[in-house]
Amino acid sequence: MNARIKPYIQRLMLVLLFLCCQAGSGADAQSLSTPFPSGFRNTRPNELQGSASLHPVFEKLKRGLPVRVMQIGDSHVKGKYLPQALESTLRATFPGIRFSFYGINGAWARRFYEHDMISRVAAENPDLLVISFGTNEAHGSALDRQAHAKTMDLLTQRIRERCPDVCFLFTTPPGSYLSQRVYRTTRGRRRRTTVKVVNPNTPDVANSIVRYCQERQMAVWDLYTIAGGEQSACTNWRDAGLMNTDLVHFLTTGYTLQGTLLGEAICKAYEEAALPGTQTRMMHGSTPLEQKPYKSVAGF
């Protein structure tokens, strides 16, 4: 090798080694920040609110004690892709957790304060219970905030009676569309047709859940606001091709993204709790694909 070239090569190798070390030192932080698709607008930081209420769970994790996590909810949970992504994300950081989930198609939160559902939750005796409802409540009539809060009170009180040490983490619905009949004139003839419109009730339901958790000092993951809120959440999911053709449910890719983000938000809250002796690590695999992504059409 030319003697004059050798020093430059050595310097280049040192620079590359430095860059590799720098990349490695920031890998954990980057892995806790799965981005939304580039077309998403008006997103917010992926964080929990009221995470201080989860410190008993975080303390058990820090001490290496067994921790049971359960998610309950509607069809978004029953479809398994969302909770499976949540589980895999949490296990990448906390391999020893025990995870379970149970969802019912069309369920409102009030379905789960009935005796059979309380018994199902009590059988798992979770340390952390993730409560994911709201989509079906938003498809009902105008929201009665007092009745909604009463439902969440009954749900949490009856579960705590059977599981006194449980910590709750609520989530808000991602957003959905409604079918609306309209009349259009085509070639001089007035015809009735059905179009999809953004569900105007979702902001009320999401705000009701967030307010309930704030008033009772419970943790909440406000997916609706994080993903774009009233301005953009629904169109973000739709235009990214992550919603099913009914524009209520999601493709595997959409649910996997949501579950991953929820898991990462929990892991971030754990890190920010600044518990002594804590060390976390996050790794993710690829996101599965599913056929028939929804594509928006002109005039939708």
C-alpha positions as CSV (number, residue, x, y, z in Angstrom):
1,M,0.0,0.0,0.0
2,N,1.3,3.5,-0.8
3,A,2.8,5.0,2.3
4,R,1.1,8.3,1.6
5,I,-2.4,6.7,1.4
6,K,-2.1,4.6,4.5
7,P,-2.6,7.4,7.0
8,Y,-5.8,8.6,5.3
9,I,-7.2,5.1,5.4
10,Q,-6.4,4.8,9.1
11,R,-8.2,8.1,9.7
12,L,-11.2,7.0,7.7
13,M,-11.4,3.8,9.7
14,L,-11.3,5.8,13.0
15,V,-14.1,8.1,11.8
16,L,-16.3,5.1,10.8
17,L,-15.7,3.4,14.1
18,F,-16.7,6.6,15.9
19,L,-19.9,6.9,13.9
20,C,-20.8,3.2,14.6
21,C,-20.3,3.7,18.3
22,Q,-22.5,6.8,18.2
23,A,-25.2,5.0,16.3
24,G,-25.1,2.1,18.8
25,S,-25.4,4.4,21.8
26,G,-28.6,5.9,20.5
27,A,-30.1,2.7,19.2
28,D,-32.3,2.2,22.3
29,A,-33.8,5.7,22.1
30,Q,-34.5,5.4,18.4
31,S,-36.2,2.0,18.8
32,L,-38.7,3.5,21.2
33,S,-39.8,6.0,18.5
34,T,-41.6,4.1,15.7
35,P,-42.7,6.9,13.4
36,F,-46.1,7.4,11.8
37,P,-46.3,7.1,8.0
38,S,-44.9,10.3,6.4
39,G,-48.3,11.5,5.3
40,F,-49.7,11.8,8.8
41,R,-50.5,15.4,9.8
42,N,-51.0,17.1,13.2
43,T,-49.5,14.2,15.2
44,R,-48.5,14.6,18.8
45,P,-45.7,13.0,20.9
46,N,-46.4,9.3,21.7
47,E,-46.7,9.6,25.4
48,L,-48.9,8.4,28.3
49,Q,-50.7,10.9,30.5
50,G,-50.9,10.3,34.2
51,S,-48.2,7.6,34.1
52,A,-47.3,8.2,37.8
53,S,-50.3,6.0,38.6
54,L,-48.4,3.1,37.0
55,H,-45.3,3.3,39.3
56,P,-46.4,0.2,41.3
57,V,-46.1,-1.8,38.1
58,F,-42.8,-0.1,37.1
59,E,-41.4,-0.9,40.6
60,K,-42.2,-4.6,40.2
61,L,-40.6,-4.6,36.7
62,K,-37.5,-2.9,38.1
63,R,-37.2,-5.5,40.8
64,G,-37.6,-8.4,38.4
65,L,-40.9,-9.6,39.9
66,P,-43.6,-11.3,37.8
67,V,-45.9,-8.7,36.2
68,R,-49.2,-9.6,34.6
69,V,-50.6,-7.4,31.8
70,M,-54.1,-7.7,30.4
71,Q,-55.9,-5.8,27.7
72,I,-59.7,-5.8,27.4
73,G,-61.8,-4.0,24.7
74,D,-63.9,-4.2,21.6
75,S,-63.3,-5.7,18.2
76,H,-60.0,-3.8,17.9
77,V,-58.7,-6.0,20.7
78,K,-60.6,-9.2,19.7
79,G,-58.9,-9.1,16.3
80,K,-55.7,-10.0,18.1
81,Y,-53.2,-8.0,16.0
82,L,-53.2,-4.9,18.2
83,P,-52.7,-6.8,21.5
84,Q,-50.2,-9.1,19.9
85,A,-48.1,-6.1,18.8
86,L,-48.4,-4.6,22.3
87,E,-47.3,-7.9,23.8
88,S,-44.3,-8.3,21.5
89,T,-43.2,-4.7,22.1
90,L,-43.4,-5.1,25.9
91,R,-41.6,-8.4,25.9
92,A,-38.7,-6.9,23.9
93,T,-38.0,-4.8,27.0
94,F,-39.6,-6.9,29.7
95,P,-39.2,-10.6,28.7
96,G,-40.7,-11.9,31.9
97,I,-44.2,-10.4,31.7
98,R,-47.3,-12.5,31.4
99,F,-49.7,-11.1,28.9
100,S,-53.4,-11.8,28.1
101,F,-56.2,-10.1,26.2
102,Y,-59.9,-10.4,25.7
103,G,-62.2,-8.5,23.3
104,I,-65.8,-8.7,22.2
105,N,-67.1,-7.5,18.9
106,G,-69.4,-4.5,19.3
107,A,-68.7,-4.2,23.0
108,W,-69.2,-1.0,25.0
109,A,-67.3,-0.5,28.3
110,R,-70.5,-1.3,30.2
111,R,-70.5,-4.9,28.9
112,F,-67.3,-5.5,30.9
113,Y,-68.7,-4.5,34.3
114,E,-71.1,-7.5,34.2
115,H,-70.3,-10.4,36.5
116,D,-69.0,-12.8,33.9
117,M,-66.5,-10.3,32.5
118,I,-65.3,-9.2,35.9
119,S,-64.7,-12.8,36.8
120,R,-62.7,-13.3,33.6
121,V,-60.5,-10.3,34.5
122,A,-60.2,-11.5,38.1
123,A,-59.0,-14.9,36.9
124,E,-56.0,-13.2,35.3
125,N,-55.5,-10.9,38.3
126,P,-53.5,-8.4,36.3
127,D,-51.1,-5.9,37.7
128,L,-51.8,-3.6,34.7
129,L,-55.1,-3.6,33.0
130,V,-55.3,-1.8,29.6
131,I,-58.9,-0.7,28.9
132,S,-59.6,0.0,25.2
133,F,-63.2,1.0,24.4
134,G,-64.8,4.0,22.7
135,T,-65.4,3.1,19.1
136,N,-68.8,1.6,19.7
137,E,-69.7,4.4,22.1
138,A,-68.9,6.9,19.4
139,H,-71.3,5.1,17.0
140,G,-74.2,5.5,19.4
141,S,-76.3,8.6,20.0
142,A,-74.8,11.8,21.4
143,L,-72.5,11.0,24.3
144,D,-73.9,11.5,27.8
145,R,-70.7,12.4,29.7
146,Q,-72.1,11.7,33.1
147,A,-73.4,8.3,32.1
148,H,-70.1,7.5,30.4
149,A,-68.1,8.4,33.5
150,K,-70.5,6.3,35.6
151,T,-69.8,3.4,33.4
152,M,-66.1,3.7,33.8
153,D,-66.5,4.1,37.5
154,L,-68.5,0.9,37.8
155,L,-66.0,-0.9,35.6
156,T,-62.9,0.1,37.6
157,Q,-64.6,-0.2,41.0
158,R,-65.9,-3.7,40.4
159,I,-62.5,-4.9,39.0
160,R,-60.6,-3.3,41.9
161,E,-62.9,-5.1,44.3
162,R,-61.6,-8.4,42.9
163,C,-58.1,-7.2,42.0
164,P,-57.2,-4.6,44.7
165,D,-53.6,-4.0,43.5
166,V,-54.5,-3.4,39.8
167,C,-53.3,-0.3,37.9
168,F,-55.5,1.0,35.0
169,L,-54.4,2.3,31.7
170,F,-57.2,3.6,29.4
171,T,-56.8,4.2,25.7
172,T,-58.9,6.4,23.4
173,P,-60.4,5.2,20.1
174,P,-58.4,5.7,16.9
175,G,-61.3,7.3,15.0
176,S,-63.7,5.9,12.4
177,Y,-66.2,6.8,9.7
178,L,-70.0,6.7,9.5
179,S,-72.2,5.8,6.5
180,Q,-74.4,8.6,5.5
181,R,-77.2,8.7,2.9
182,V,-77.2,11.7,0.6
183,Y,-78.9,12.7,-2.7
184,R,-77.0,13.5,-5.8
185,T,-78.2,14.6,-9.2
186,T,-76.7,12.8,-12.1
187,R,-77.8,13.6,-15.7
188,G,-80.8,15.4,-14.4
189,R,-81.9,12.6,-12.1
190,R,-81.8,12.8,-8.4
191,R,-80.5,9.6,-6.8
192,R,-79.8,8.5,-3.3
193,T,-76.4,7.1,-2.4
194,T,-74.3,6.3,0.6
195,V,-71.0,8.1,1.4
196,K,-68.6,7.7,4.3
197,V,-68.0,10.7,6.6
198,V,-65.8,11.2,9.6
199,N,-67.5,10.1,12.8
200,P,-68.2,13.5,14.6
201,N,-68.7,11.7,18.0
202,T,-65.2,10.4,18.4
203,P,-63.7,13.6,19.8
204,D,-66.4,13.7,22.5
205,V,-65.7,10.1,23.5
206,A,-61.9,10.5,23.5
207,N,-62.2,13.7,25.5
208,S,-64.5,12.1,28.0
209,I,-62.0,9.2,28.6
210,V,-59.1,11.6,29.0
211,R,-61.1,13.9,31.4
212,Y,-62.2,10.9,33.4
213,C,-58.6,9.7,33.9
214,Q,-57.3,13.1,34.7
215,E,-60.0,13.6,37.4
216,R,-59.2,10.2,39.0
217,Q,-55.5,10.3,38.5
218,M,-55.4,7.3,36.2
219,A,-53.1,6.7,33.2
220,V,-54.4,7.2,29.7
221,W,-52.9,6.8,26.2
222,D,-54.8,9.3,24.0
223,L,-54.3,7.6,20.6
224,Y,-56.9,9.8,19.0
225,T,-55.0,13.0,19.7
226,I,-51.5,11.5,19.1
227,A,-52.6,10.3,15.7
228,G,-53.9,13.7,14.5
229,G,-56.9,14.5,16.6
230,E,-60.2,16.0,15.3
231,Q,-58.4,17.6,12.4
232,S,-56.5,14.7,11.0
233,A,-56.7,11.3,12.8
234,C,-59.3,9.7,10.6
235,T,-58.0,10.9,7.3
236,N,-54.4,10.0,8.4
237,W,-55.3,6.4,8.9
238,R,-57.5,6.3,5.8
239,D,-55.1,8.0,3.4
240,A,-52.2,5.9,4.6
241,G,-54.0,2.7,3.6
242,L,-54.2,1.4,7.1
243,M,-58.0,1.1,7.5
244,N,-60.2,-1.7,6.3
245,T,-62.8,-1.1,3.7
246,D,-65.5,-0.5,6.3
247,L,-63.5,2.5,7.6
248,V,-64.1,1.4,11.2
249,H,-61.6,-1.5,11.6
250,F,-58.0,-1.6,10.5
251,L,-55.7,-3.8,8.5
252,T,-53.0,-5.8,10.2
253,T,-50.5,-3.0,9.5
254,G,-52.7,-0.5,11.2
255,Y,-53.3,-2.5,14.3
256,T,-49.6,-3.5,14.5
257,L,-48.6,0.1,14.4
258,Q,-51.1,1.0,17.1
259,G,-50.0,-1.8,19.4
260,T,-46.4,-1.0,18.9
261,L,-46.9,2.6,19.7
262,L,-48.8,1.8,22.8
263,G,-46.1,-0.6,24.0
264,E,-43.4,2.1,23.3
265,A,-45.4,4.7,25.2
266,I,-45.5,2.4,28.3
267,C,-41.7,1.7,28.0
268,K,-41.0,5.4,27.7
269,A,-43.0,6.1,30.8
270,Y,-41.0,3.4,32.6
271,E,-37.8,5.0,31.6
272,E,-38.9,8.5,32.5
273,A,-39.9,7.2,36.0
274,A,-36.1,7.3,36.6
275,L,-36.2,4.2,38.8
276,P,-32.7,3.4,40.1
277,G,-31.0,0.4,38.6
278,T,-33.2,0.4,35.5
279,Q,-32.0,-0.7,32.1
280,T,-34.3,-1.1,29.1
281,R,-33.8,-2.3,25.5
282,M,-36.3,-2.3,22.6
283,M,-36.2,-4.3,19.4
284,H,-38.9,-4.7,16.8
285,G,-39.5,-7.0,13.9
286,S,-41.0,-6.1,10.5
287,T,-44.7,-5.2,10.2
288,P,-46.9,-7.8,8.6
289,L,-48.8,-6.9,5.4
290,E,-52.4,-7.6,4.6
291,Q,-54.4,-7.4,1.4
292,K,-57.0,-4.8,0.4
293,P,-55.7,-1.6,1.9
294,Y,-58.3,1.2,1.6
295,K,-57.5,3.8,-1.0
296,S,-59.2,7.1,-0.9
297,V,-61.0,8.2,-4.1
298,A,-61.8,11.6,-5.5
299,G,-64.8,13.2,-3.9
300,F,-64.8,10.8,-0.9
